[in-house]
């Protein structure tokens, strides 16, 4: 028996505007994401990749179609239940870190659980802090951390609640190449070592090459779905789509 995908989109459409001014950002997108996979979503500007992530993550509602996360149909949830699902089942990593400046690194990592009124398992907290290399930075506030360290905090925060899926939106877009590699290696390790599921929107072929799978969108549709063999292979794939 095949295991159900952890995230599934079926016939998802997202339109903005009305009448002659309507823009179809997504057009009948159907795609599954298996548990424990690392997927990169790519495409030219305006292809719909960010809109897809927002719909998959419950940050935006599709105009039509269904999105299911860990067996829950997002369309069946009101706003309060959707907020609860995002808190309990989804981790987020953004380009600009989105840490709370008044909290320490440790408090930022704990934040999803604090909001839920729970505390992290001590062993898991220790394991995560060690994995992201922040043992000596836990009492520092974001302003006292480098960009790479802030993103490490964000990755740990995304992992602390053991979510069903992590959505990463251009997670290395604000980092230098060395630090980018460190963050991508961390995310790769989250998949390989913790069995995490990661869906990452990126324009960077180098980042996409860390994934198990590359999905390319164009004009709101999935046009390619392939395993990346190398950075060069991803670049060739993007050239083919642009041609």
Long-range contacts (C-beta under 8 A, 24 or more apart in sequence): 3-34, 3-35, 4-71, 5-32, 5-33, 5-34, 5-35, 6-33, 6-34, 6-35, 6-69, 6-70, 6-164, 6-165, 6-197, 7-32, 7-33, 7-56, 7-67, 7-68, 7-69, 7-70, 7-164, 7-165, 7-197, 7-199, 8-32, 8-33, 8-66, 8-67, 8-68, 9-52, 9-55, 9-56, 9-65, 9-66, 9-67, 10-65, 10-66, 10-67, 10-68, 11-64, 11-65, 11-66, 12-52, 12-55, 12-62, 12-64, 12-65, 12-66, 12-67, 13-62, 13-63, 13-64, 13-65, 14-48, 14-51, 14-55, 14-60, 14-62, 14-63, 14-220, 15-63, 24-220, 25-51, 25-220, 26-51, 26-52, 26-55, 26-62, 26-220, 26-221, 27-219, 27-220, 27-221, 28-65, 28-221, 29-65, 29-217, 29-220, 29-221, 29-222, 30-65, 30-222, 31-215, 31-222, 31-225, 33-165, 33-197, 33-199, 34-197, 35-195, 35-197, 36-191, 36-195, 36-196, 36-197, 37-191, 37-197, 37-198, 37-212, 37-213, 38-187, 38-188, 38-191, 38-197, 38-198, 38-200, 38-210, 38-211, 38-212, 38-213, 39-198, 39-199, 39-200, 39-211, 39-212, 39-213, 39-214, 39-215, 40-200, 40-201, 40-202, 40-207, 40-208, 40-210, 40-211, 40-213, 40-214, 40-215, 40-228, 41-199, 41-200, 41-201, 41-202, 41-214, 41-215, 41-216, 41-217, 42-201, 42-202, 42-203, 42-205, 42-208, 42-214, 42-215, 42-216, 42-217, 42-234, 42-238, 43-216, 43-217, 43-218, 43-241, 44-218, 44-241, 44-242, 47-216, 47-217, 47-218, 47-219, 47-220, 48-217, 48-219, 48-220, 48-221, 49-201, 49-217, 50-169, 50-201, 51-220, 52-201, 52-217, 53-167, 53-169, 53-199, 53-201, 56-167, 56-199, 57-86, 57-90, 57-92, 57-167, 58-82, 58-85, 58-86, 58-90, 59-86, 69-164, 69-165, 70-164, 70-165, 87-112, 87-115, 87-116, 87-161, 88-116, 88-161, 88-163, 89-163, 89-164, 89-165, 90-163, 90-164, 90-165, 90-166, 90-167, 91-157, 91-158, 91-159, 91-160, 91-161, 91-163, 91-165, 91-166, 91-167, 92-158, 92-166, 92-167, 92-168, 92-169, 93-151, 93-154, 93-155, 93-158, 93-166, 93-167, 93-168, 93-169, 93-171, 93-187, 94-154, 94-168, 94-169, 94-170, 94-171, 95-169, 95-170, 95-171, 95-173, 95-174, 96-174, 97-142, 97-147, 97-150, 97-151, 97-153, 97-154, 97-174, 98-154, 99-142, 99-150, 99-153, 99-154, 99-157, 100-142, 101-141, 101-142, 101-143, 102-141, 103-141, 103-142, 104-138, 104-139, 104-140, 104-141, 105-134, 105-137, 105-138, 105-139, 105-140, 105-141, 105-142, 105-145, 105-149, 105-153, 106-138, 106-139, 108-142, 108-153, 108-154, 108-157, 109-153, 109-156, 109-157, 109-160, 110-157, 110-160, 111-157, 112-157, 112-160, 112-161, 113-160, 113-161, 116-161, 120-160, 124-160, 124-162, 125-160, 128-156, 128-159, 128-160, 129-156, 131-156, 131-186, 131-189, 131-190, 131-193, 132-156, 132-186, 146-179, 147-174, 147-175, 147-179, 148-175, 148-176, 148-179, 148-182, 148-183, 151-175, 151-179, 151-183, 152-182, 152-183, 152-186, 155-183, 155-186, 155-187, 155-190, 159-190, 159-194, 159-196, 162-194, 163-196, 164-197, 165-197, 165-198, 165-199, 166-190, 166-196, 166-197, 166-198, 166-199, 167-199, 167-200, 167-201, 168-198, 168-199, 168-200, 168-201, 169-200, 169-201, 170-201, 170-202, 170-203, 171-200, 171-202, 171-207, 172-202, 172-204, 172-207, 173-202, 173-203, 173-204, 177-206, 180-204, 180-206, 180-207, 184-210, 185-210, 205-231, 205-234, 205-235, 205-238, 206-231, 208-234, 209-233, 209-234, 216-241
